[in-house]
Amino acid sequence: MHLPDFDFYAPESVAEACELMTRYQDEARVINGGTDILPRMKNQVMAPAILVSIKRLPGMKRIEYIPGKGIVIGAGVTLNEIALSEVIESKYHSICHAAAHMAANQIRNIGTLGGNIVASIPSADMPPILIALGATAKIAGPTGERVMPLEDVFTGPGKTVLAKNEILTEVFVPDGKMTGSAYHKFALRRAGALAVVGVAVAVEIEKGVIKDARVVLGAVAPVPLRAVKVDAFLKGKPATDEVFAEAGEIAYDECRPITDFRASAEYRRELVKVYTKRCLKKVVTDGHKAVVGG
Ligand SMILES: Cc1cc2nc3c(=O)[nH]c(=O)nc-3n(C[C@H](O)[C@H](O)[C@H](O)COP(=O)(O)OP(=O)(O)OC[C@H]3O[C@@H](n4cnc5c(N)ncnc54)[C@H](O)[C@@H]3O)c2cc1C
């Protein structure tokens, strides 16, 4: 399998990148790490005549904690840079854990956060935990920038709100009141396999009472699914095993999985039930350091 011919641009500013995308429209595609788009081109799923690399744009590799505000993660930051980031680890091990359990080392060395989001694969690992933590996305276009909740970026498998000439430049994870967070993925192999189910939770617990909760489910709907019924159920409840077991049952009902070659819909529902319960239980004791499974 060979790559089809294409022209390659490597602009050095966002304005230049947007101008190229505006000029070439459907003929052009952004390339970041290329771990998603290049295999698609090789498999003749797509054949853009022009690739616009965003690697040289300023700020794309930024990982920075802004005291009292939150963490900025540039869209060009690789998955391994996230997995190994001391800045992110000091606040949310859950984000590092999600990145560390994706793909294989080679892919994590070049695949980026931006690509993981904009490819909008329903089983993508980064969106659930970032959405659970209330992340926002910054999108740049020819007329300026817009910021929106990350959960609103996804519109369907392979589809986002980004226009052809827009670029995701960064993700912001705000400081919040959440006292714990966790992401757990079930895959058919330990390395290099997409999630059969991914469960992310973030909770605020005070004196044994759940003040706030955000549960996000991956690979069980066309886009990362906010389990709003679970969130509503948890608020105000005591942080007990019984409450978490009931939350798992509600998540079982709320998810919308399909059957495919990786798993049946029913099996996915069962996984959602069990991992929602386990993640919730773990964050009570381990806060943002919680690890569920390996
Ligand atoms: C063997 C293998 C294993 C994998 N395992 C996993 C896994 O376990 N979990 C998982 O979630 N994914 C997995 N993936 C998918 C992929 O590697 C990741 O989603 C990766 O993060 C994609 O990032 P990238 O920079 O390589 O994207 P690219 O291929 O560069 O881009 C992907 C898409 O997003 C667009 N794009 C990229 N960045 C931007 C931006 N900033 N603004 C606008 N558009 C943009 C591109 O135009 C393209 O359409 C795997 C892939 C392979 C090949």
The ligand as an SDF file (V2000), in Angstrom:
LIG
                    3D

 53 58  0  0  0  0  0  0  0  0999 V2000
   -1.9740    1.0460   15.7120 C   0  0  0  0  0  0  0  0  0  0  0  0
   -2.8190    2.1810   16.2220 C   0  0  0  0  0  0  0  0  0  0  0  0
   -3.3000    2.1260   17.5210 C   0  0  0  0  0  0  0  0  0  0  0  0
   -4.1020    3.1520   18.0150 C   0  0  0  0  0  0  0  0  0  0  0  0
   -4.5700    3.0480   19.2940 N   0  0  0  0  0  0  0  0  0  0  0  0
   -5.3530    4.0240   19.7910 C   0  0  0  0  0  0  0  0  0  0  0  0
   -5.8570    3.9260   21.1320 C   0  0  0  0  0  0  0  0  0  0  0  0
   -5.5680    2.9870   21.8770 O   0  0  0  0  0  0  0  0  0  0  0  0
   -6.6830    4.9080   21.5640 N   0  0  0  0  0  0  0  0  0  0  0  0
   -7.0370    5.9740   20.7810 C   0  0  0  0  0  0  0  0  0  0  0  0
   -7.7920    6.8260   21.2490 O   0  0  0  0  0  0  0  0  0  0  0  0
   -6.5600    6.1010   19.5080 N   0  0  0  0  0  0  0  0  0  0  0  0
   -5.7310    5.1660   19.0050 C   0  0  0  0  0  0  0  0  0  0  0  0
   -5.2500    5.2670   17.7170 N   0  0  0  0  0  0  0  0  0  0  0  0
   -5.6830    6.4020   16.8620 C   0  0  0  0  0  0  0  0  0  0  0  0
   -4.6660    7.5750   16.7440 C   0  0  0  0  0  0  0  0  0  0  0  0
   -3.3410    7.1230   16.8130 O   0  0  0  0  0  0  0  0  0  0  0  0
   -4.8870    8.6260   17.8350 C   0  0  0  0  0  0  0  0  0  0  0  0
   -6.2190    9.0680   17.7780 O   0  0  0  0  0  0  0  0  0  0  0  0
   -3.9380    9.8310   17.7210 C   0  0  0  0  0  0  0  0  0  0  0  0
   -4.0660   10.6200   18.8750 O   0  0  0  0  0  0  0  0  0  0  0  0
   -4.2280   10.6860   16.4940 C   0  0  0  0  0  0  0  0  0  0  0  0
   -3.3910   11.8250   16.5420 O   0  0  0  0  0  0  0  0  0  0  0  0
   -2.5220   12.2850   15.2780 P   0  0  0  0  0  0  0  0  0  0  0  0
   -1.8240   13.5270   15.6640 O   0  0  0  0  0  0  0  0  0  0  0  0
   -1.6760   11.1960   14.7630 O   0  0  0  0  0  0  0  0  0  0  0  0
   -3.7090   12.6030   14.2490 O   0  0  0  0  0  0  0  0  0  0  0  0
   -3.6010   12.8770   12.6640 P   0  0  0  0  0  0  0  0  0  0  0  0
   -3.5810   11.5870   11.9330 O   0  0  0  0  0  0  0  0  0  0  0  0
   -2.5370   13.8540   12.3470 O   0  0  0  0  0  0  0  0  0  0  0  0
   -5.0120   13.6040   12.4630 O   0  0  0  0  0  0  0  0  0  0  0  0
   -6.2420   12.9310   12.6950 C   0  0  0  0  0  0  0  0  0  0  0  0
   -7.3930   13.7850   12.1400 C   0  0  0  0  0  0  0  0  0  0  0  0
   -7.5500   14.9790   12.8860 O   0  0  0  0  0  0  0  0  0  0  0  0
   -7.3110   16.1470   12.0770 C   0  0  0  0  0  0  0  0  0  0  0  0
   -6.5210   17.0270   12.9460 N   0  0  0  0  0  0  0  0  0  0  0  0
   -5.4710   16.6440   13.7240 C   0  0  0  0  0  0  0  0  0  0  0  0
   -5.1150   17.6340   14.5320 N   0  0  0  0  0  0  0  0  0  0  0  0
   -5.9200   18.6790   14.2500 C   0  0  0  0  0  0  0  0  0  0  0  0
   -6.0370   20.0170   14.7630 C   0  0  0  0  0  0  0  0  0  0  0  0
   -5.2640   20.4420   15.7610 N   0  0  0  0  0  0  0  0  0  0  0  0
   -6.9830   20.8410   14.2320 N   0  0  0  0  0  0  0  0  0  0  0  0
   -7.7850   20.4030   13.2350 C   0  0  0  0  0  0  0  0  0  0  0  0
   -7.7320   19.1490   12.7140 N   0  0  0  0  0  0  0  0  0  0  0  0
   -6.8200   18.3130   13.2190 C   0  0  0  0  0  0  0  0  0  0  0  0
   -6.6170   15.6500   10.8130 C   0  0  0  0  0  0  0  0  0  0  0  0
   -6.9640   16.4450    9.6900 O   0  0  0  0  0  0  0  0  0  0  0  0
   -7.1710   14.2320   10.6950 C   0  0  0  0  0  0  0  0  0  0  0  0
   -8.4210   14.2710   10.0600 O   0  0  0  0  0  0  0  0  0  0  0  0
   -4.4280    4.2660   17.1930 C   0  0  0  0  0  0  0  0  0  0  0  0
   -3.9200    4.3310   15.8870 C   0  0  0  0  0  0  0  0  0  0  0  0
   -3.1250    3.3090   15.4080 C   0  0  0  0  0  0  0  0  0  0  0  0
   -2.5960    3.4060   13.9990 C   0  0  0  0  0  0  0  0  0  0  0  0
  1  2  1  0
  2  3  1  0
  2 52  2  0
  3  4  2  0
  4  5  1  0
  4 50  1  0
  5  6  2  0
  6  7  1  0
  6 13  1  0
  7  8  2  0
  7  9  1  0
  9 10  1  0
 10 11  2  0
 10 12  1  0
 12 13  2  0
 13 14  1  0
 14 15  1  0
 14 50  1  0
 15 16  1  0
 16 17  1  0
 16 18  1  0
 18 19  1  0
 18 20  1  0
 20 21  1  0
 20 22  1  0
 22 23  1  0
 23 24  1  0
 24 25  2  0
 24 26  1  0
 24 27  1  0
 27 28  1  0
 28 29  2  0
 28 30  1  0
 28 31  1  0
 31 32  1  0
 32 33  1  0
 33 34  1  0
 33 48  1  0
 34 35  1  0
 35 36  1  0
 35 46  1  0
 36 37  1  0
 36 45  1  0
 37 38  2  0
 38 39  1  0
 39 40  1  0
 39 45  2  0
 40 41  1  0
 40 42  2  0
 42 43  1  0
 43 44  2  0
 44 45  1  0
 46 47  1  0
 46 48  1  0
 48 49  1  0
 50 51  2  0
 51 52  1  0
 52 53  1  0
M  END
$$$$
